[in-house]
């Protein structure tokens, strides 16, 4: 017999979670090996169908776990968004490297943006795990500051791949404002005055 429910708890670092069964709210243990489609790891709130068995200690556990058709469509849509975010980030970094090779921007800026993006992604992931575990969260102002300082590419990929902070309209509005401001400053650095101002603050080795 197949049941339907939602993966309401998921610990990706340990590879397991719990399904809340529709109707009676029963908590069913689920291991990553029980998923029939492992190309998309759960993050929580996925609707699934499954069969139930018991382990050696008599505890209920889900097997043959399948994403519902509606959930599969949502996953495909999310994968497309991840792909688009990755393309945007790749194009941006290629542009940075090209401008550095042309002598329009200091070489260190590419490394700075990459480092900022990696850091921002890690912070988003930690905040996602904190939200799932009910522990200390990173403030939204900190996430926006990281994006403003150059980590917006990492934030964009994290929002889509982790499905974190990707639906809250107020947050996304401020996020895109930080992206525009950051790109605006970068554009100003390409002007003679901006380039001169930046070089005045940099040691010779970084120019």
Helices and strands as residue ranges (DSSP letters): E 2-11, E 16-21, E 27-31, G 32-34, E 46-54, E 60-67, H 69-101, H 108-133, H 140-146, I 147-151, H 152-161, H 169-189, H 192-201, G 204-206
